[in-house]
Amino acid sequence: MKWSLDNLIEATGGTLLGQQDSAVGFNSVSTDSREVDAASLYIAIKGVRFDGHGFIQQAVQQGAAVILSSEVIETSVPVVLVKDTRIALGLFAAWHRQQMPLKKLIAITGSNGKTTCKNMVQHLLSKHANVLATQGNLNNDFGVPRTLLQITEEHEYAVIEMGANHSKEIEYVTQIAKPDIALITVAAAAHLEGFGSLEGVIQTKAEILSGLEDNAGVAVLNSDSPGIDIWRLMCHDRGLRVLTFGSTNISDVHYENFEQSPQTIEFDVQTRDSEFFGMTRLHAVAPLLGEHNAKNACAALTVAMACGFELDDLIPSLADFGGVVGRLQKVNLPNGILIDDSYNANPDSMKAALKTLIGLPGDSIACLGAMAEIGETSVIAHEEVARYAKSIGVPYLLVYGEGAKPMVKAFGAGAYWFDSHQDLVTKAVELMQAHNLNHCLVKGSRSSRMELVSQGILQCMNDQTLESQNT
């Protein structure tokens, strides 16, 4: 993209300091002075730990063409002065989004599954069109505007993930993005420190709907989720079209006859005869794990059909969808698989992963890290997950982190607590070999860094394989 100073001033309502050179423009935007290159706009953000205004000269030295600042400064390149650079970033992104001739912008939020659904929607649509999607974890009030600014005239669809750890955060970014279609994957007990309760989560996820245009936008909702009735009423009051997905035939799109093997899931996708869909039933195969991914697939398919694509043309694309790193990723072990679900965790996603583990043929072990940001319910939530693991037949539970300590007593015999990743790895490998266990689940919140456990187990297994080959 190529923007001018006039574009920036128009969008942000800013004031140009110093001499204006009409030839000055920029073709990229950065809030990190280390990422600035020639012809960049550098936006000086005041954060909790850093103030970007202190790095303006560094940005200029690296080639920044324009500076967006909330302080009056003197430098060798044009400076646009605004009251709040964070708000100005959002205003510029909102202006840019409206200039681009997208067919549809899709916004996705939810307590679980939003990244998987985002990647799946991108995968389905990219078989037929040019698609931009959120990269990495750029799903907050800084990441969403930066993603919107990457939309070009060549893009036909944009798939934007929206996350939050406090109320009004999603409302802010959805008003910037102005989606045509909004997907809520599910409301669950996650980030309760910021939301207070499940009811708070339900209301926060509903904020994404506020960006839809009255009497025109499409809401894609999970029929099985807490809050569905509240969301439906909100949509009805604003004349939004509602399309639902789920596990039963009350949904516009649902799955049936689910089957899982160590390598794939298979299920039938059924659409309900309605104003939007005709009655269709097709068989789907995807190289994923977990029944919840059948529901994620239904969500993504519903979104793609809301964009105008036919189910017959979409289903085959599920067969080569590779999933998301750190989310139920399969790695082969000598007699089974390691399930790396280490990216994040909350009580509902923990239970879903454990259910997936037990659904595999053979014996298994679960290695779980402490769950973060669940507030005053932390002890109860950890105990509940441990009891659930015991009730469905998990024979061994290895847990890491101070918050996970209550799980040992709740699980009973076969549970162990560790304050070291390496000690947990050693015990896991020992148990797997001693009891001929086939499969291993590794999961925890980001702060638990359970990817170190996945890496450690695989390294031990590889070292032992090499040793046996050399003897």
C-alpha positions in Angstrom: 0.0 0.0 0.0 1.0 3.6 -0.5 -0.5 6.3 1.8 0.0 10.0 1.8 0.2 12.5 4.7 -3.2 13.8 3.7 -4.7 10.3 4.1 -3.2 10.1 7.6 -4.4 13.5 8.6 -7.9 12.9 7.2 -8.3 9.6 9.0 -6.9 10.7 12.4 -7.9 14.4 12.6 -4.2 15.1 13.4 -2.2 18.3 12.9 1.0 18.4 10.8 4.0 19.9 12.5 6.6 21.7 10.5 6.8 22.0 6.7 4.5 19.8 4.7 6.0 18.0 1.7 3.2 16.7 -0.5 5.5 14.1 -2.0 6.0 12.4 1.3 4.2 9.1 1.7 4.6 5.8 3.5 3.8 2.2 2.6 4.0 0.4 6.0 3.1 1.0 9.6 5.0 0.1 12.7 4.6 0.6 16.5 8.0 -0.9 17.1 11.0 1.2 16.2 13.1 -2.0 15.7 10.8 -3.0 12.8 10.8 0.3 11.0 12.3 0.4 7.5 12.4 2.9 4.7 9.1 4.6 3.9 7.5 3.5 7.2 5.0 5.4 9.4 6.2 5.0 13.0 3.5 5.3 15.6 4.8 6.2 19.1 2.6 4.3 21.5 2.6 5.0 25.3 2.4 1.6 26.9 2.5 0.3 30.5 6.3 -0.4 30.4 7.6 1.6 27.4 6.8 4.9 25.8 7.4 4.8 22.1 8.1 8.5 22.0 11.5 7.7 23.5 12.4 5.8 20.3 11.4 8.3 17.7 14.9 9.3 16.8 15.9 5.7 16.4 12.9 5.1 14.1 14.0 8.1 12.0 17.5 6.8 11.8 16.2 3.5 10.5 14.3 5.2 7.7 10.9 6.2 9.1 9.2 8.6 6.6 6.5 9.9 8.9 5.9 10.0 12.7 2.6 9.9 14.5 3.0 11.4 17.9 1.0 12.6 20.9 3.9 15.0 21.9 5.3 18.0 20.1 8.7 17.0 18.8 11.3 18.2 16.4 12.8 15.8 13.9 13.9 15.6 10.3 10.7 14.0 9.0 7.0 15.1 9.0 5.2 14.6 12.3 1.5 14.3 12.7 0.3 15.3 16.2 -2.7 13.6 17.7 -4.2 13.4 21.2 -3.8 9.6 21.6 -1.7 7.6 19.2 -3.5 4.3 20.1 -6.8 5.8 19.2 -5.3 7.3 16.0 -4.0 3.9 15.0 -7.5 2.6 15.2 -9.0 5.5 13.3 -6.4 5.1 10.5 -7.1 1.4 10.3 -10.9 2.0 10.2 -10.5 4.6 7.4 -8.3 2.2 5.4 -10.6 -0.7 5.8 -13.4 1.4 4.2 -11.3 2.3 1.2 -10.7 -1.4 0.3 -13.2 -3.2 -2.0 -13.5 -6.4 0.1 -16.4 -8.7 -0.7 -16.6 -9.7 3.0 -14.8 -9.0 6.2 -15.2 -11.8 8.8 -14.6 -11.2 12.5 -14.1 -14.2 14.8 -14.1 -14.4 18.6 -14.8 -16.9 21.3 -13.4 -18.5 24.5 -12.1 -21.5 22.6 -11.5 -22.3 19.0 -11.2 -18.8 17.5 -7.7 -19.3 16.1 -8.5 -22.8 14.7 -11.7 -21.4 13.1 -9.9 -18.4 11.8 -7.3 -20.6 10.1 -10.0 -23.0 8.8 -12.1 -20.2 7.3 -8.9 -18.8 5.7 -8.1 -22.2 4.4 -11.6 -22.8 2.9 -11.8 -19.4 1.3 -8.3 -19.4 -0.1 -9.1 -22.3 -2.4 -11.4 -19.9 -4.3 -10.3 -16.3 -3.5 -7.5 -14.0 -2.3 -7.7 -13.9 1.5 -6.0 -12.0 4.3 -6.1 -13.3 7.8 -4.8 -12.4 11.2 -1.2 -13.6 11.7 0.0 -15.0 15.1 -1.7 -13.4 18.1 -2.4 -10.0 16.6 -6.0 -10.0 17.9 -6.1 -7.1 20.4 -6.5 -3.4 20.1 -3.1 -3.0 18.6 -3.0 -6.2 16.5 -6.4 -5.8 14.8 -5.7 -2.3 13.4 -2.3 -3.5 12.2 -3.9 -6.4 10.4 -6.6 -4.2 8.8 -3.8 -2.0 7.4 -2.4 -5.0 5.5 -5.6 -5.3 3.4 -4.8 -4.4 -0.3 -7.0 -4.0 -3.3 -6.2 -7.6 -4.3 -7.8 -9.1 -1.2 -11.4 -10.3 -1.7 -11.9 -11.5 1.9 -10.4 -10.7 5.3 -10.6 -13.0 8.3 -9.9 -11.1 11.5 -9.5 -12.7 14.9 -10.6 -10.7 18.0 -9.5 -11.6 21.5 -10.0 -9.9 24.8 -9.1 -10.2 28.5 -11.4 -7.4 29.6 -14.8 -5.9 28.7 -15.2 -3.4 25.8 -12.0 -4.5 24.1 -13.9 -6.5 21.4 -16.4 -3.6 21.1 -13.5 -1.3 20.3 -11.9 -3.4 17.6 -15.2 -4.6 15.9 -16.2 -0.9 15.5 -12.9 -0.4 13.7 -13.2 -3.5 11.5 -17.0 -3.2 10.7 -17.4 -6.9 9.8 -20.0 -8.2 7.4 -20.0 -11.6 9.2 -19.3 -12.2 12.9 -18.6 -15.6 14.3 -18.8 -16.4 18.1 -17.3 -19.9 18.6 -18.3 -20.4 22.2 -18.5 -18.7 25.6 -16.7 -20.5 28.4 -15.1 -19.8 31.7 -11.9 -18.2 30.5 -10.2 -14.9 31.5 -12.5 -14.7 34.5 -10.1 -12.3 36.2 -11.1 -9.7 33.5 -14.7 -10.7 33.0 -15.8 -11.7 36.5 -18.2 -14.6 35.6 -19.5 -16.6 32.7 -22.2 -14.0 32.3 -19.5 -11.5 31.8 -17.8 -13.6 29.1 -21.2 -14.0 27.3 -21.7 -10.2 27.2 -18.1 -9.6 26.2 -18.2 -12.0 23.3 -21.5 -10.4 22.2 -19.6 -7.1 21.7 -18.4 -8.4 18.3 -22.0 -8.1 17.1 -22.0 -4.3 17.6 -19.7 -3.9 14.5 -22.3 -5.5 12.2 -24.6 -3.2 10.2 -28.2 -3.2 11.3 -30.6 -5.2 9.0 -27.6 -6.4 6.9 -24.9 -8.2 9.0 -24.7 -11.9 9.5 -24.1 -13.5 13.0 -22.8 -17.1 13.0 -23.5 -18.5 16.5 -22.9 -21.8 18.4 -26.3 -23.3 19.3 -24.6 -25.4 22.0 -23.0 -22.4 23.8 -24.1 -20.7 27.0 -25.5 -17.3 25.9 -27.0 -18.4 22.7 -30.5 -17.1 23.6 -29.1 -13.8 24.7 -27.1 -13.5 21.4 -30.2 -14.4 19.4 -32.3 -11.7 21.0 -29.6 -9.1 20.4 -29.5 -10.0 16.8 -33.3 -10.0 16.5 -33.6 -6.5 17.9 -31.2 -5.2 15.3 -32.4 -7.2 12.3 -29.3 -9.2 11.9 -29.4 -12.6 10.1 -28.6 -15.5 12.4 -27.0 -18.7 11.2 -26.2 -21.4 13.7 -23.9 -24.4 14.0 -23.6 -27.1 16.6 -23.9 -30.8 17.4 -27.7 -31.2 17.0 -30.3 -30.8 14.3 -31.6 -27.6 15.8 -28.6 -25.9 14.1 -28.5 -24.7 10.5 -25.3 -26.7 10.2 -24.4 -29.6 12.4 -22.3 -32.8 12.5 -23.4 -36.4 13.0 -21.7 -39.8 13.2 -18.4 -38.6 14.5 -15.5 -41.0 14.5 -11.9 -40.5 15.5 -8.7 -42.4 14.7 -5.2 -41.4 15.8 -4.7 -39.5 12.6 -8.1 -38.2 11.4 -11.6 -37.3 12.4 -14.6 -38.2 10.2 -18.2 -37.0 10.4 -21.2 -36.1 8.4 -22.1 -32.5 7.8 -25.8 -31.8 7.7 -27.5 -28.5 6.7 -31.0 -27.8 7.8 -33.5 -26.7 5.2 -34.1 -23.0 5.9 -34.3 -19.6 4.3 -30.5 -19.6 3.8 -29.6 -23.3 3.3 -31.1 -26.2 1.5 -31.1 -29.8 2.9 -27.6 -31.2 2.2 -25.6 -34.1 3.8 -22.0 -34.7 3.0 -19.2 -36.8 4.6 -16.1 -34.9 5.8 -12.6 -36.1 6.7 -10.0 -33.9 8.4 -6.4 -34.7 9.7 -7.3 -33.4 13.1 -8.1 -34.7 16.6 -11.1 -34.0 18.8 -14.9 -33.9 18.4 -14.8 -30.2 19.1 -12.9 -29.8 15.8 -16.0 -31.3 14.0 -17.9 -28.4 15.5 -15.1 -25.9 14.5 -15.4 -27.3 11.0 -19.2 -26.7 11.0 -18.6 -23.1 12.2 -16.0 -22.5 9.4 -18.2 -24.1 6.8 -21.2 -21.9 7.9 -19.1 -18.8 7.5 -17.9 -19.8 4.1 -21.4 -20.6 3.0 -22.5 -17.2 4.3 -19.9 -15.8 1.9 -21.8 -17.5 -1.0 -19.8 -20.7 -1.5 -21.4 -24.1 -1.8 -20.9 -26.9 0.7 -20.0 -29.4 -2.1 -17.0 -27.1 -3.0 -15.9 -26.6 0.6 -15.9 -30.1 2.2 -13.0 -31.5 0.1 -10.7 -28.7 1.4 -11.0 -30.0 5.0 -8.9 -33.0 4.0 -5.8 -31.0 3.8 -6.3 -28.6 6.7 -3.3 -28.9 9.0 -4.6 -27.3 12.2 -2.8 -24.8 14.3 0.6 -25.1 16.0 0.3 -25.9 19.7 -3.4 -26.9 19.4 -4.0 -30.6 19.4 -1.0 -31.2 17.0 -0.1 -34.8 16.5 3.5 -36.1 16.7 4.2 -39.8 16.3 5.6 -41.8 19.2 6.9 -45.4 19.0 3.5 -46.9 19.8 1.1 -44.0 19.6 1.0 -40.2 19.4 1.9 -37.1 21.5 -0.8 -34.5 21.4 0.7 -31.1 21.8 -2.0 -28.7 22.9 0.3 -26.5 24.8 -0.7 -23.1 23.4 -3.3 -22.2 26.1 -5.9 -23.7 28.4 -9.1 -23.1 30.3 -11.4 -25.6 32.1 -13.5 -26.3 29.0 -10.6 -26.7 26.6 -8.9 -28.9 29.2 -11.9 -31.3 29.3 -12.2 -31.3 25.5 -8.5 -32.3 25.2 -8.8 -35.0 27.8 -11.9 -36.4 26.0 -9.9 -36.5 22.8 -7.1 -38.3 24.5 -9.4 -41.0 25.9 -11.1 -41.4 22.6 -7.9 -42.8 21.1 -7.4 -46.6 21.1 -4.8 -47.7 23.7 -3.6 -46.4 27.1 -2.6 -42.8 27.8 -1.1 -40.2 30.1 -2.0 -36.6 30.6 0.6 -33.9 31.4 -1.2 -30.6 32.4 0.1 -27.2 33.3 -1.7 -24.7 35.6 -4.5 -22.7 34.1 -4.1 -18.9 34.4 -6.5 -15.9 34.5 -9.4 -17.9 36.0 -9.6 -15.7 39.1 -11.1 -16.8 42.4 -12.4 -20.1 40.9 -8.8 -21.4 40.3 -8.8 -24.1 43.0 -12.3 -25.3 42.1 -11.6 -25.3 38.4 -8.3 -27.3 38.7 -10.0 -29.8 41.0 -12.9 -30.1 38.6 -10.6 -30.9 35.6 -8.7 -33.5 37.7 -11.9 -35.2 38.7 -13.1 -35.2 35.1 -9.9 -36.8 34.0 -10.3 -39.5 36.6 -13.9 -40.1 35.7 -13.3 -40.7 32.0 -10.4 -43.1 32.7 -7.2 -41.2 32.5 -4.8 -43.5 34.4 -2.0 -41.1 35.1 -2.1 -37.3 35.6 1.2 -35.3 35.8 0.7 -31.6 36.6 3.1 -28.6 36.6 2.9 -25.2 38.4 1.7 -23.9 41.7 -1.9 -23.4 40.6 -2.1 -27.1 39.6 -1.3 -28.5 43.0 -5.0 -29.1 44.0 -5.3 -31.5 41.0 -3.3 -34.2 42.7 -5.6 -34.7 45.7 -8.7 -34.4 43.5 -7.4 -37.0 41.1 -6.1 -39.4 43.7 -3.8 -42.4 43.0 -1.8 -41.9 39.8 -1.4 -38.1 40.1 1.9 -36.3 40.5 2.9 -32.6 41.0 6.1 -31.0 39.7 7.7 -27.6 40.0 10.2 -28.5 37.2 9.4 -29.2 33.5 12.4 -31.6 33.3 11.3 -33.6 36.3 7.8 -34.0 34.8 9.3 -35.1 31.5 11.4 -37.7 33.3 8.4 -39.1 35.2 6.2 -39.1 32.1 8.7 -41.1 30.0 9.3 -43.5 32.9 5.6 -44.2 33.2 5.0 -44.5 29.5 7.8 -47.1 29.2 6.9 -49.0 32.4 3.2 -49.3 31.6 3.4 -49.4 27.8 1.3 -46.3 27.5 0.5 -45.3 23.9 -0.5 -41.7 23.9 0.4 -38.5 25.8 -1.5 -35.2 26.1 0.4 -32.0 26.9 -1.6 -29.0 27.7 -1.6 -25.8 29.8 -1.9 -22.0 29.8 0.8 -20.0 28.1 2.4 -19.1 31.4 3.0 -22.8 32.2 5.2 -23.1 29.1 4.1 -26.7 28.5 5.7 -26.8 25.1 8.9 -27.5 27.0 7.3 -30.7 28.2 6.3 -31.7 24.7 9.8 -30.9 23.4 11.4 -32.8 26.4 9.4 -36.0 25.9 10.0 -36.1 22.2 13.8 -35.5 22.7 13.9 -38.3 25.3 12.1 -40.7 22.9 14.4 -39.8 20.0 17.5 -40.2 22.1 16.4 -43.6 23.3 15.5 -44.7 19.8 18.9 -43.6 18.5 20.6 -45.4 21.5 18.7 -48.7 20.7 19.7 -48.4 17.0 23.4 -48.0 18.0 23.5 -51.0 20.3 
